């Protein structure tokens, strides 16, 4: 497999260009329809393929306050990332093996929110869930990073924590709140 054919190569190249432009004071201008887009929003725009609708962290937090909403959270990162921290109540679905996940006990109409570090891997899982007939699948906009950056909490086996696994050093600069921990 060549470097150019790897799944995130184009997105990562775009990310590097965006970071370089931001670092030299030449951040891309916002579009008239979105004057408050951050560099992170621009990066996500490059990564996301718009195959799954997104839910913003504030909207998800409000939904999770309503037990009757019955939202199923699926953390689609690696086991190491999940052990460091995850959203309270999230079920682990290993990104490397998500197509083998047993979905037989899930209702096709249950609201499902998938997330990962920034939302790229979870969007792939969400698209697959939709292909399997699940009707209410959303991707957490900005992933666990945006969730933390907006001040919402995460947990691990010991309880509440500020730790989060940044996936790689490349993604680390987008985490503004929380403690990066590589396991």
Backbone bond lengths (Angstrom), bond angles and torsions (degrees), N, CA, C in turn:
res aa  C-N    CA-C-N  psi(-1)  N-CA   C-N-CA  omega(-1)  CA-C   N-CA-C  phi
1 X - - - 1.450 - - 1.524 108.36 -
2 X 1.305 117.76 128.18 1.458 120.77 178.74 1.511 109.77 -80.35
3 X 1.326 116.43 159.69 1.457 120.94 178.69 1.525 110.28 -58.01
4 X 1.320 117.95 -41.02 1.460 121.57 -177.24 1.520 112.58 -65.91
5 X 1.321 118.67 -21.00 1.457 120.31 -178.60 1.519 112.69 -93.83
6 X 1.292 119.10 -2.05 1.463 121.00 178.40 1.521 109.21 -67.88
7 X 1.335 118.00 146.89 1.457 122.92 -170.43 1.522 116.37 -52.48
8 X 1.300 118.82 -42.93 1.458 119.58 -173.18 1.527 113.50 -103.67
9 X 1.326 118.00 11.06 1.453 120.28 -174.27 1.522 112.13 -56.77
10 X 1.324 117.51 -50.19 1.465 120.50 -178.73 1.509 112.03 -62.36
11 X 1.318 116.24 -43.42 1.460 120.17 179.69 1.521 110.85 -65.70
12 X 1.321 116.90 -40.47 1.458 119.79 179.81 1.520 111.39 -67.23
13 X 1.326 116.27 -37.57 1.458 119.58 176.78 1.529 109.53 -62.01
14 X 1.323 116.25 -44.42 1.459 120.42 177.53 1.518 111.64 -61.83
15 X 1.331 116.15 -40.26 1.454 121.31 178.16 1.520 110.72 -61.83
16 X 1.325 116.28 -45.90 1.463 119.83 179.68 1.525 111.35 -61.73
17 X 1.317 116.45 -40.34 1.471 119.53 177.11 1.516 111.03 -64.39
18 X 1.324 116.47 -41.46 1.460 120.72 179.03 1.520 110.92 -63.20
19 X 1.331 117.06 -45.03 1.455 121.08 178.50 1.525 110.30 -62.43
20 X 1.320 116.72 -41.87 1.462 120.49 179.55 1.524 111.08 -62.80
21 X 1.317 116.52 -43.83 1.472 119.85 179.39 1.516 111.04 -65.78
22 X 1.328 117.01 -39.81 1.457 120.83 178.82 1.522 109.72 -64.72
23 X 1.324 115.89 -42.56 1.457 119.99 -177.70 1.521 112.05 -64.42
24 X 1.320 117.81 -31.02 1.465 118.90 -178.31 1.523 111.69 -97.28
25 X 1.340 117.19 15.50 1.457 120.50 175.27 1.507 113.91 79.92
26 X 1.319 118.29 14.91 1.452 121.02 -177.97 1.521 110.84 -116.16
27 X 1.325 116.00 46.13 1.458 120.05 179.36 1.514 109.15 -60.14
28 X 1.334 116.73 140.80 1.457 120.19 -178.53 1.522 110.35 -59.50
29 X 1.302 114.66 142.55 1.461 119.82 178.48 1.520 109.52 -69.67
30 X 1.325 115.94 146.73 1.453 120.63 177.13 1.514 109.60 -73.37
31 X 1.313 115.31 151.41 1.452 119.72 176.87 1.517 108.92 -78.63
32 X 1.338 118.56 155.96 1.464 120.50 -179.66 1.531 112.74 -57.24
33 X 1.330 118.25 -32.01 1.457 120.50 -178.47 1.524 112.71 -79.55
34 X 1.323 117.95 -10.61 1.460 120.39 -178.28 1.525 110.73 -145.24
35 X 1.325 117.46 69.53 1.462 120.37 -175.07 1.525 114.29 -67.32
36 X 1.324 117.89 -15.85 1.456 118.86 -177.51 1.524 113.45 -105.91
37 X 1.332 117.55 21.55 1.465 120.10 177.73 1.524 110.07 -68.20
38 X 1.308 115.08 131.54 1.461 120.85 177.72 1.527 109.40 -89.54
39 X 1.320 116.10 172.93 1.463 120.42 174.65 1.527 109.58 -61.16
40 X 1.334 117.01 -35.21 1.464 121.10 177.95 1.532 110.33 -63.52
41 X 1.336 116.63 -43.15 1.469 120.72 177.17 1.530 110.52 -59.94
42 X 1.303 116.64 -42.30 1.471 120.42 178.88 1.529 110.95 -63.38
43 X 1.331 116.57 -41.73 1.447 120.58 178.57 1.532 109.98 -62.48
44 X 1.330 116.58 -44.18 1.465 120.12 179.73 1.523 111.13 -64.01
45 X 1.306 116.07 -35.69 1.466 119.93 177.89 1.527 110.86 -61.02
46 X 1.333 116.47 -34.75 1.463 121.05 176.79 1.530 111.70 -71.37
47 X 1.319 116.89 -36.44 1.466 121.73 -176.07 1.525 113.64 -78.96
48 X 1.320 115.94 -43.11 1.460 119.78 -173.30 1.521 111.53 -73.41
49 X 1.319 114.80 141.83 1.462 121.27 179.49 1.532 111.80 -103.58
50 X 1.327 117.65 3.64 1.462 124.54 -179.57 1.530 112.19 57.60
51 X 1.330 116.82 37.28 1.463 120.94 178.06 1.529 111.53 -91.02
52 X 1.330 116.49 -14.65 1.459 122.51 -178.95 1.520 107.63 -138.02
53 X 1.334 117.73 132.71 1.463 118.30 177.05 1.529 110.78 -63.73
54 X 1.313 116.28 149.90 1.468 120.70 -179.52 1.525 110.25 -101.12
55 X 1.318 113.89 156.88 1.456 121.74 171.40 1.523 105.79 -124.95
56 X 1.303 116.34 133.16 1.469 121.43 179.95 1.521 109.64 -76.92
57 X 1.325 117.36 151.91 1.463 120.36 -179.53 1.534 113.93 -53.50
58 X 1.305 118.14 -43.74 1.471 120.17 -179.47 1.526 111.34 -62.20
59 X 1.329 117.00 -39.34 1.460 120.25 178.44 1.524 111.25 -67.99
60 X 1.335 116.79 -40.63 1.455 120.09 177.82 1.527 110.32 -64.85
61 X 1.317 117.26 -43.75 1.471 120.34 178.90 1.530 110.49 -57.84
62 X 1.317 116.95 -41.56 1.464 120.60 178.35 1.529 110.79 -64.97
63 X 1.328 117.07 -42.33 1.469 121.15 178.04 1.523 111.51 -61.68
64 X 1.321 116.42 -41.04 1.459 120.50 -177.84 1.528 112.19 -68.43
65 X 1.325 117.04 -19.00 1.465 121.18 176.29 1.528 111.32 -76.34
66 X 1.326 116.98 -13.87 1.464 122.56 -179.71 1.528 108.69 -104.96
67 X 1.313 118.20 96.43 1.469 119.97 -178.23 1.529 112.90 -56.08
68 X 1.308 117.13 -28.65 1.464 120.14 -179.00 1.532 112.16 -69.37
69 X 1.340 117.50 -14.85 1.460 120.45 -179.86 1.534 110.78 -67.43
70 X 1.329 117.59 -29.28 1.457 122.02 176.51 1.513 115.07 59.96
71 X 1.326 116.99 37.19 1.464 121.43 -177.84 1.526 110.55 -74.16
72 X 1.320 116.04 129.95 1.454 122.41 174.86 1.524 107.76 -98.24
73 X 1.329 116.59 121.20 1.466 121.92 177.70 1.525 108.54 -96.33
74 X 1.332 115.77 129.18 1.456 121.04 177.46 1.522 109.63 -119.26
75 X 1.318 116.02 115.27 1.463 122.60 177.01 1.520 106.84 -87.21
76 X 1.328 116.28 115.07 1.467 121.10 -172.49 1.524 113.01 -105.11
77 X 1.312 116.29 30.51 1.460 120.53 179.63 1.526 109.77 -94.08
78 X 1.308 116.93 -161.13 1.470 120.97 177.06 1.529 109.19 -88.21
79 X 1.322 115.74 165.74 1.464 120.23 178.62 1.525 111.26 -60.05
80 X 1.334 117.38 -39.82 1.474 120.63 179.11 1.525 111.13 -62.56
81 X 1.322 117.00 -42.47 1.468 120.40 178.89 1.526 110.32 -63.59
82 X 1.328 116.14 -44.34 1.466 121.26 -179.07 1.533 110.96 -62.78
83 X 1.320 117.82 -40.62 1.472 120.99 179.79 1.523 111.47 -62.39
84 X 1.319 117.43 -37.50 1.466 120.09 -179.72 1.526 110.11 -64.70
85 X 1.322 117.59 -44.94 1.467 121.27 175.57 1.516 110.07 -175.63
86 X 1.319 114.62 160.77 1.458 122.37 177.98 1.524 108.34 -161.35
87 X 1.307 117.19 169.07 1.449 121.09 175.80 1.527 108.52 -70.15
88 X 1.326 116.09 141.38 1.465 120.75 -179.31 1.529 109.82 -56.36
89 X 1.325 115.84 129.40 1.455 121.45 177.45 1.519 114.85 86.25
90 X 1.321 117.23 -1.27 1.471 120.16 -178.34 1.518 111.09 -72.04
91 X 1.298 114.76 143.70 1.464 122.27 175.81 1.533 107.76 -99.97
92 X 1.319 116.31 136.96 1.463 121.34 -178.45 1.523 110.98 -81.24
93 X 1.338 115.76 129.67 1.461 123.13 172.93 1.523 106.17 -130.47
94 X 1.310 116.54 107.64 1.461 121.92 -175.85 1.535 110.30 -62.28
95 X 1.317 116.36 119.40 1.466 120.37 -178.92 1.524 111.90 -55.73
96 X 1.307 117.56 -37.60 1.463 120.82 -177.43 1.530 113.45 -69.56
97 X 1.344 116.17 -14.97 1.466 119.69 -178.34 1.533 112.35 -133.93
98 X 1.309 118.14 23.35 1.465 119.10 -172.60 1.521 113.67 -62.42
99 X 1.318 117.55 -28.41 1.475 119.41 179.91 1.532 112.74 -69.16
100 X 1.318 117.64 -14.22 1.462 120.90 176.40 1.534 112.48 -94.91
101 X 1.322 117.64 2.03 1.462 121.25 -178.42 1.525 110.63 -64.96
102 X 1.335 116.01 132.50 1.460 121.70 178.10 1.528 108.43 -79.43
103 X 1.309 115.99 114.59 1.464 122.50 -177.93 1.526 112.85 -105.49
104 X 1.330 117.16 4.59 1.464 121.04 -171.44 1.529 113.57 -61.25
105 X 1.316 118.26 -27.76 1.465 120.39 -178.31 1.527 113.16 -86.09
106 X 1.316 117.90 -4.06 1.458 121.11 -176.74 1.519 111.63 -95.25
107 X 1.318 114.83 140.86 1.458 120.70 174.57 1.525 108.89 -77.57
108 X 1.312 116.40 137.61 1.472 121.15 179.40 1.533 111.68 -66.99
109 X 1.338 117.34 -13.69 1.469 120.56 -179.28 1.528 113.05 -103.91
110 X 1.338 117.35 -2.82 1.459 120.41 179.44 1.525 110.08 -66.96
111 X 1.339 118.01 134.73 1.473 119.23 175.50 1.528 110.48 -66.95
112 X 1.321 115.26 129.41 1.468 121.71 -179.73 1.518 108.73 -124.96
113 X 1.335 115.34 133.57 1.462 120.90 173.60 1.521 107.21 -120.68
114 X 1.326 115.90 122.54 1.458 122.56 177.66 1.526 108.45 -101.60
115 X 1.322 115.97 149.09 1.466 119.17 175.23 1.515 109.91 -153.38
116 X 1.320 114.28 159.98 1.462 122.56 173.44 1.527 106.51 -143.77
117 X 1.307 118.18 -146.96 1.464 120.38 -177.87 1.526 111.33 -69.13
118 X 1.341 117.23 -53.60 1.466 120.85 -179.42 1.527 112.61 -124.24
119 X 1.325 117.92 -10.01 1.462 120.81 175.77 1.516 116.02 114.18
120 X 1.317 118.96 -2.05 1.467 120.50 -178.43 1.526 112.05 -77.69
121 X 1.332 116.77 -49.13 1.462 119.28 178.74 1.525 110.71 -65.74
122 X 1.322 116.40 -42.24 1.464 119.35 -178.42 1.523 111.60 -65.58
123 X 1.328 117.73 -30.02 1.462 119.22 176.54 1.530 109.82 -63.33
124 X 1.327 117.31 -38.78 1.467 120.48 177.57 1.533 110.84 -63.01
125 X 1.328 116.23 -43.68 1.463 120.28 178.86 1.521 109.66 -65.34
126 X 1.327 116.86 -42.13 1.464 120.81 178.81 1.516 112.43 -61.12
127 X 1.324 117.17 -41.04 1.468 120.91 177.93 1.529 109.99 -63.26
128 X 1.331 116.44 -40.09 1.457 120.18 177.70 1.531 110.95 -64.23
129 X 1.339 116.70 -42.41 1.468 120.29 178.00 1.526 110.86 -59.59
130 X 1.312 116.36 -41.54 1.467 120.02 177.73 1.527 110.69 -63.46
131 X 1.331 116.78 -39.43 1.475 120.59 176.40 1.527 111.12 -62.19
132 X 1.340 117.20 -29.24 1.465 122.09 179.47 1.534 111.73 -81.42
133 X 1.336 116.53 -0.98 1.459 120.11 175.78 1.520 115.77 101.61
134 X 1.328 118.05 2.93 1.458 119.71 177.60 1.530 108.71 -73.86
135 X 1.322 114.92 130.31 1.465 120.46 -168.37 1.517 114.67 -93.80
136 X 1.322 117.97 -27.11 1.467 120.87 -174.79 1.528 110.73 -119.38
137 X 1.313 115.87 68.07 1.463 121.64 -178.80 1.520 108.73 -107.62
138 X 1.331 115.62 130.21 1.465 121.84 176.80 1.519 109.31 -131.35
139 X 1.313 115.36 152.12 1.456 123.29 177.14 1.526 107.64 -105.54
140 X 1.333 117.78 131.26 1.460 121.15 178.62 1.526 109.03 -68.53
141 X 1.317 116.88 115.17 1.458 121.94 -177.65 1.525 110.31 -59.79
142 X 1.323 115.86 123.66 1.461 121.37 178.19 1.507 114.24 79.67
143 X 1.325 117.73 -1.49 1.452 122.44 176.43 1.514 114.02 63.71
144 X 1.325 114.71 -158.87 1.459 120.51 -178.17 1.529 111.08 -64.49
145 X 1.345 117.20 -27.98 1.470 119.94 176.73 1.523 110.87 -61.29
146 X 1.335 117.44 -49.97 1.461 120.49 -178.61 1.533 110.15 -65.25
147 X 1.321 116.51 -37.99 1.459 121.89 177.34 1.535 109.75 -56.44
148 X 1.325 116.30 -50.45 1.464 120.82 178.79 1.526 112.03 -68.19
149 X 1.323 116.64 -43.29 1.464 120.52 -178.55 1.524 112.13 -60.13
150 X 1.333 116.81 -28.27 1.470 120.52 177.93 1.525 112.33 -89.21
151 X 1.330 116.78 3.95 1.459 120.57 172.69 1.520 116.44 93.35
152 X 1.310 118.18 12.49 1.462 120.49 178.18 1.526 109.05 -89.76
153 X 1.316 116.86 152.42 1.449 121.53 -172.49 1.511 115.45 -91.69
154 X 1.327 113.57 163.08 1.463 122.64 175.50 1.527 107.95 -132.02
155 X 1.331 114.59 165.27 1.459 120.85 -179.02 1.522 109.85 -134.13
156 X 1.338 114.60 166.53 1.469 121.59 168.51 1.525 106.26 -137.27
157 X 1.307 118.83 -167.17 1.468 121.77 -176.38 1.530 112.70 -61.77
158 X 1.326 117.93 -24.51 1.461 121.73 -179.88 1.534 113.06 -89.82
159 X 1.312 118.40 -11.52 1.462 121.58 -178.64 1.527 111.60 124.91
160 X 1.324 115.85 -154.13 1.468 121.00 -178.26 1.528 110.37 -60.57
161 X 1.332 115.55 143.13 1.461 121.20 -179.61 1.527 109.28 -149.74
162 X 1.309 115.41 161.48 1.466 120.30 172.22 1.525 110.03 -104.79
163 X 1.330 117.08 -1.71 1.461 121.73 -178.21 1.520 111.16 -73.24
164 X 1.318 115.12 144.69 1.460 121.22 172.91 1.526 108.08 -149.50
165 X 1.315 115.05 141.79 1.466 120.76 177.84 1.529 107.38 -87.25
166 X 1.328 118.64 117.32 1.467 121.02 -176.52 1.531 115.32 -79.43
167 X 1.302 119.14 8.63 1.453 125.31 178.62 1.525 111.29 73.32
168 X 1.338 117.07 -57.24 1.457 120.60 177.01 1.528 109.12 -154.85
169 X 1.314 115.62 165.51 1.461 120.25 178.67 1.527 111.44 -61.62
170 X 1.315 117.31 -27.12 1.456 121.58 178.95 1.527 111.76 -63.31
171 X 1.328 117.09 -37.80 1.470 120.76 -178.13 1.520 112.45 -85.03
172 X 1.312 118.80 -21.43 1.465 123.48 -174.49 1.529 114.92 -48.75
173 X 1.332 121.57 -40.80 1.471 119.85 -177.72 1.538 114.54 -61.37
174 X 1.320 117.63 -20.12 1.468 119.69 -178.71 1.521 112.36 -81.32
175 X 1.322 118.28 -11.72 1.461 122.47 177.28 1.519 108.64 -85.82
176 X 1.328 116.84 111.14 1.465 121.50 -176.92 1.527 112.21 -97.77
177 X 1.329 117.54 -26.12 1.468 122.20 178.50 1.519 107.38 -126.77
178 X 1.315 115.91 151.54 1.457 119.96 -178.76 1.511 110.81 101.55
179 X 1.308 114.50 167.53 1.457 122.30 -178.20 1.522 109.30 -109.37
180 X 1.330 117.85 117.41 1.464 119.18 178.84 1.525 111.10 -70.13
181 X 1.327 115.57 129.46 1.450 121.70 179.68 1.520 107.53 -136.04
182 X 1.332 115.50 121.16 1.460 120.86 175.90 1.511 107.31 -99.64
183 X 1.310 117.31 124.73 1.466 119.88 179.91 1.500 109.92 -95.20
